[in-house]
Amino acid sequence: MNASARDTNEQIAAKAFSLQAASFDGIYSGDPIIAYKRQRVRDHVLAMLPENSHILELNAGTGEDAIFFAEHGHRVHATDISQSMVDVIRQKTETRGLSSMIRIEQRSFTALDDLGKNEKYDLVFSNFAGLNCTGRLADVLRSIGGLVKPGGMVTLVILPRFCLWEILLVGKGKLKTATRRIFAGKRGIDARVEGVHFKCWYYNPALVKEALSNAFDLLGIEGLCTFVPPSYIEGFAQRYPRTFGWLCRKEDLFKSRWPWRSIGDYYIISFKKKPASG
């Protein structure tokens, strides 16, 4: 897929999520597995993020994470390619009295080059696989380097090319779903939101590390939903609360160990900007 087609894909994905913006929080806010995922990502970030930091959030969605970090004393520049998502963030920010803490902008993560001219960030953050909506992830990652202060961080949550839970679907006869990530390749696979079709790609940690290696040192990788099932296995936590709790504890124990750190539904990967040379 050429660059023009990939740009078009991002616009189509923006349309899909725009259609879901008004109902997004209602659909997902009560799901225990999604709550678990959010808490895991937030705990990962807060464990390393200095107080009163300045955060650039890519694909901010409806602003749930932006609001969380703002309420913890951090300034957030929340960006999303979807105007409808941006409108939801603005409304929520005003309702909660956080307008002084959250700057909101409609912007694609493929158009970051001019941001670093005026300000640098303590953290560039992208949650829940928004970056899997581009076939140019390496280019996007290389554009991040100039946006981060020396000693600052990058934390990304990405879908890998192998997911243990999906491979287990072979036993249920769902061969296509079980192997979709493995065979996605550079062409990606079809995804659908609100009836709109677009492409999705999968990326292993090695690609992310290579793209950021010149400017950043790796801080760590955690598997997310390796033992805990993905949230699309609906109702699991409600039907099996004791099993869900046990799986959460197991994942907490093994989240940073090989191979569990890179075979979940997602992985969380963090980097620290190298000191300025000279």
N, C-alpha and C positions, 0 to 999 in steps of 0.2 A: 504494500500500500504506500503510495507516494505521500509527500508532506501535505499537499493540498487536500487529498482525500482524508488524511488523518485530522486536519483542521476541521473539515466538514463533519467528521465523526464526533468531535468534541462539541460542535454546535448542536448536533442531533441529541447527544447525551444531555446537554443543557436543557433542551426542549422537554425531554422526558422527565427530568427531575423538576423542572418548572411546573409541570402538570401535577406532580406529587407534593409540591411544597406545602400547600394548605393543609393536607391531611397527614403529612409525614410524621409529625410528633404524635398524633393520635394513634397511628398504626403501630408505632414502635416503642412508645414511652412506657408501656406497661409490661414489656417482655423481660422476664428475669435474666435471660441470657444476654440480651442487649445491655441491660443494666450492669451485668457482670463485666462485659467487654469494655464498656465505658470506664468503669471503675479501675480495671486493670491498666488501661492506657493512661488514665489520669494519675494513678499511683506511680507508674513508671516515670512520667514527666516530672511530677512534683518531687520525687526523690533526688533529682539532679538539678532542678531549676532554681536559680537564686531568687530571693525576694525582689519584688518590684521590677520584674523583667518586662521586656517589650517583645511581644510575640507576633509573628506573621503566620496567620493560619490560611492554608490553601484549602480549597473546596470545603468551606466552612458550613455548608448545608444550612440548617435552620438555626445555627448559632448556639447549640447546646454547650459545646465545649468552650466557645468564646465567652459565654456568660459565666460558666464555671470558673475559668481562669481569671476573669475580671473580678468576680466576687472574692477571689483569693488574692487580690491586690496587684494583679498584673495588667498592663495595658495590652490590648489586642487589636491588631489590624486584621480584620476578618474579611476574606475575599472569597468570591464564588463566581463562576461563569454564568449562573442562572439568576436573572433579574428577580424572579419570583422568590427564590431563596433569600436573596439580599433584602427584599421587602419584608420577609418574615423576620429576619434578624433585626432589622431596624425597628419594627414594631415591638418585638420582645425587649430589645435594649431600652427603648423609651419607656415601656411599661415598668421595667425594673429599675429605672433611674441610673442606668449605666452608660449613658451617652458620652460622658467624659472619659470613660475607660475603654470604649470600643469604637474604633473607626471602621466604617463599613464601606466596601467598594466592590462593584461588579468588575471582576477581572479573571481572566483565565490564567492557570498556572503555566501556560506556554507563553505568557507575555509578562515576564518578570524583570526584563533587562533594565528598565529605567528606574526601578524602585530603589536600587542601591545608591543612586546619585545623591539622594537627600537624607537617607537614614539607614542605619544598620540595626539588626535585630539580635536579641539574646537567644531567640529560638525561632526556627522555621518548623512548622508543625502541620502534618496532614494525617487525618484520621480516616479509618474505615474505607480504604481502598479507592478513594477518589482518583488517585494517580494511576490506577489500573484502567482508567478510561482514555489513556493516551498510548499510542504506539511509539511515542518518542520520549520515553521515560528518561533515558540517559541524557538527552539534550536538556530536559527540564531540570534534572539534578545538577548538571554542570552550571546552569544559570543561577543556582542557589548560592554558590560559593561567595559571590560578591555582596550578598545581602546580610551575611552573618558576621557579627563582631568576632575578633580573635578571642578564643575561649568560649564562644557561643555554641549553641547546640542545633542539631537537626534531629527531629523525631518523626518517623514515617510509619504508617500502618498499611501494609501491602498484602495482597493475595499472592501466595507463591504458586509455583507450577506443579506442586504435588501436595495434596491434602489427604491425610490418612482417612478422615471420615468419608470423603467421597470415594476413595478406593474401596471401602467396605461395602459400597452400594452394588458392587459386582455380585455380591451374594443375594441381592434382591432382583437381579436381572437387569439393572439399570446401567448397562455397559457404557452407553454414550455419556451419561452424567459422570460416571466414575472416572472416565479417562479424558474428559474434555480439557482439563488443564494441561495434561501431559502433551496432548497433540495440538494445542492451540497455536504454538509457534509464533512466527512474526506476523501472521495474518490475523491473529486474534480469533475470538469466537463471537457468535451472536449473543447479545443480551437484550432483555426487553423490560421496560418499565412503563407502566400506564399505556401499554399497547404500542409504544414507540421502540423500534429496533435500532440498536447501535452496536459497536464493537467493544469488546473488553479483552485486555491482555493480561498475562500472568508473568511475574518476575521473581526470580530467586534472589536471595541476599547477595550472591556473588556479583550480579550486575550492578546492584546499588552500591556495593563497596567499591567496585572498580570505578564507577562514575564519580564518586566523591573522594577517591583516595588521594588526589593531589592536594586538596585543601583541608581534609578532615581525617581525624583518627576515629576508629570505631570504638564506641563505648560499650555496646552490648546488643544482643538479639534475644528476644523472648518469643516463644510460640504463643499464639492466642487461639483458643478453641482447638487445642490438640487433644486433650482429654475431654474437656467440656464440649458437647456437640455444637455445631453451628446453629445459629438462631433460626435458619430455615427449617430445622427439624422442630416444627411448631408443637408447643405444649409439653415438651419433654420435662422441663423443670417443674411444671405444675403437676404432671402425672407421677413423676418419680423424684420428689424433693430430697429424700435421703441419698439417693444415687447421685443426684445433681450436686449436693453438698460434698459428697465423697470425691467426685470428679474434680470439683474446684480445688480441693485440698491437694489432690495428686498433681494437678496442673501447676499449682503454686510451687510444689516441690521440684518438678522437672522442667519448668518453663524455659530455663536458660541452658539446659543440657542438650548435647547432641544425642539423637537426631531430632528430639522433640521441639527444639527451638525453631525449626524451619519446615515442619510438616503439618502445621495446624491449618485452620481455615485462613488465618492471617499470621503475619509475624510483625512484631514491633522492633524497629531497628533505630538506634541512636548513634550519633556522631558528635565529636567535639572539634571545633575549628582550631586548626594549628596556629601557633603564634605567628605574627607577622615577621617575615624574614628581613634581615638587615637591621 
